[in-house]
Amino acid sequence: MIKTNLPRHGLGIEKISKYSIKTALPSNITEDFNYFLAFRFSGKKPMVGYRINEIFYVLWFDHDFTLYEH
């Protein structure tokens, strides 16, 4: 479980449902996968991916805010 006291549009973490993503999902994302995580970079632009143990895998850099509804 990820805990943060930071705002999701600041330096915090935001959970994004896999159904909210507006582009094709990678083939390694299985049916039992439920959500991605968004971290902010370069201001408030999100990088979106998933975490397994201590490793965060970045799938998208949403520099133009079109990957999902913000």
C-alpha positions as CSV (number, residue, x, y, z in Angstrom):
1,M,0.0,0.0,0.0
2,I,1.3,3.4,-0.9
3,K,0.8,6.2,1.6
4,T,1.5,9.9,1.0
5,N,0.4,13.1,2.6
6,L,1.3,15.0,-0.6
7,P,-1.3,16.3,-3.0
8,R,-1.8,14.1,-6.1
9,H,-1.0,17.0,-8.4
10,G,2.0,18.1,-6.4
11,L,4.8,15.7,-5.6
12,G,2.4,12.9,-4.5
13,I,1.2,9.7,-6.1
14,E,-2.0,9.2,-8.0
15,K,-3.7,5.9,-8.8
16,I,-5.1,5.6,-12.3
17,S,-7.5,2.9,-13.2
18,K,-6.3,0.9,-16.2
19,Y,-9.7,1.6,-17.8
20,S,-8.9,5.3,-17.7
21,I,-5.9,5.0,-20.0
22,K,-6.7,6.3,-23.5
23,T,-4.1,4.3,-25.4
24,A,-3.4,0.6,-25.9
25,L,-2.0,-1.1,-22.9
26,P,1.2,-3.1,-23.2
27,S,0.8,-6.8,-23.8
28,N,2.3,-7.7,-20.4
29,I,-0.6,-6.0,-18.5
30,T,-2.9,-8.9,-17.6
31,E,-6.6,-8.9,-16.8
32,D,-6.0,-9.0,-13.0
33,F,-4.0,-5.8,-13.2
34,N,-6.2,-2.9,-11.8
35,Y,-4.3,0.4,-11.7
36,F,-1.2,2.4,-12.7
37,L,0.6,5.0,-10.6
38,A,1.3,8.5,-11.7
39,F,4.3,10.5,-10.3
40,R,4.9,14.1,-11.4
41,F,7.9,15.3,-13.4
42,S,8.9,18.6,-15.0
43,G,6.3,20.6,-13.2
44,K,3.0,18.8,-13.0
45,K,3.4,16.4,-15.9
46,P,2.7,12.8,-14.9
47,M,4.9,9.8,-15.7
48,V,2.7,6.7,-15.5
49,G,3.7,3.1,-14.8
50,Y,3.5,0.4,-12.2
51,R,5.5,-0.9,-9.3
52,I,6.7,-4.4,-8.5
53,N,8.4,-4.5,-5.1
54,E,11.0,-1.6,-5.1
55,I,11.1,-1.1,-8.9
56,F,8.9,1.5,-10.7
57,Y,8.4,0.7,-14.4
58,V,7.6,3.8,-16.4
59,L,5.3,3.2,-19.4
60,W,4.3,6.7,-20.4
61,F,5.4,10.3,-20.0
62,D,2.1,12.3,-20.3
63,H,3.8,15.5,-21.3
64,D,0.6,16.8,-23.0
65,F,-2.0,15.5,-20.5
66,T,-3.8,13.3,-23.0
67,L,-3.1,9.8,-21.6
68,Y,-6.1,10.0,-19.1
69,E,-8.6,12.5,-17.8
70,H,-6.9,14.8,-15.3
